[in-house]
Amino acid sequence: MSGRDWELVGAPNARDLGGLIGAGGRRVRAGRLVRTPALGRLTDDDLGVLGKLAPACVVDLRDRSEVVVAPADRLVGEPRLVTLPVYDPEHPVFTYVSAVLLGHDLSAYAELARQGTPAAMAAIYRWFVAGVSARAGFAEAVRLAARVENLPLVYHCSAGKDRTGWLTVILLTALGVEEEAIRAEYLRNNPLTESLRAVIVEAMRRRQPELDVEAVLPVLEVRSEYLDAGYDEVRRVHGSFEAYLRDGLGLTDEVVEALRTHLLE
């Protein structure tokens, strides 16, 4: 199925990675790898669309503390459900983002919003590379994607842009997709969620008339500088992305080869 066949009203930035050109000029197979935000806001019509995709496995990158306060994921069929929490309570941006997206009271986060939120987001992406739970969660997600019985694979976090975004970078790099194409795919989040961001900001403004929108927007968007922070950390710690896959994530040549076998045409 093409991405157009399964646009989801309750998950506006959901998308199929099919069609991107990977190793040896082979394209990523359509309907095999699907990135989404949390699935608790899917409409009944969305469920019909998801049913056509028929995911075999759904990977949730959220921590339990995020899951319990969010609407339960709406799913069809009986996909294998795997929770791989990529989360660090030392980074308050995680809880802040959840509160923003779930419409909770943000008064406790006023100070964070006043600080440099782009710098905080960049720190999160560096943690994606070095953090213990990040390395474990992302590595296991790739191993799941490399097994044909788990395909089609749907994976998500809360907003479907940061943790989901970095896992997408890992998967596409392992599949041999060029960095320029990976960056363009990552940045698609912003146009896809423009109207949603406007709704979120307006709701926040009603609760906090003095809201500093310029401080909040960096948390609601993806930015090239966040991706750069992740790539920079990869180079700083491992020297190359290939070494990060091998040494940072413990992904063997066999796993990468299986990933390419099952996911490239």
Number of C-alpha atoms within 10 A of each C-alpha: 13 13 16 9 11 20 17 23 14 19 23 19 22 27 24 22 23 20 16 21 20 21 16 10 12 17 20 25 19 19 24 24 21 22 24 24 24 25 26 16 17 19 15 12 12 19 19 15 16 21 14 13 19 20 24 18 20 24 24 27 27 21 18 14 13 19 18 9 12 18 14 12 14 15 18 15 11 11 18 13 13 15 17 21 21 23 24 18 10 8 14 13 20 20 17 20 18 19 18 20 18 16 14 13 12 16 11 10 16 15 9 15 23 14 11 14 18 19 13 19 24 19 17 24 25 20 21 26 24 18 17 15 17 24 19 16 23 25 21 18 22 21 16 20 27 23 16 16 12 18 22 20 26 28 28 25 26 25 25 22 25 26 25 25 25 22 23 23 21 21 25 23 18 22 25 20 21 14 12 9 14 18 16 11 17 21 18 14 22 17 13 15 18 14 11 17 17 13 12 16 20 15 14 22 14 10 15 14 10 9 19 15 14 12 17 22 17 18 20 22 20 20 19 12 14 23 22 15 21 22 18 17 22 22 14 10 14 17 12 14 18 15 16 21 23 15 12 20 21 15 19 13 12 10 18 20 14 18 21 24 14 16 26 23 15
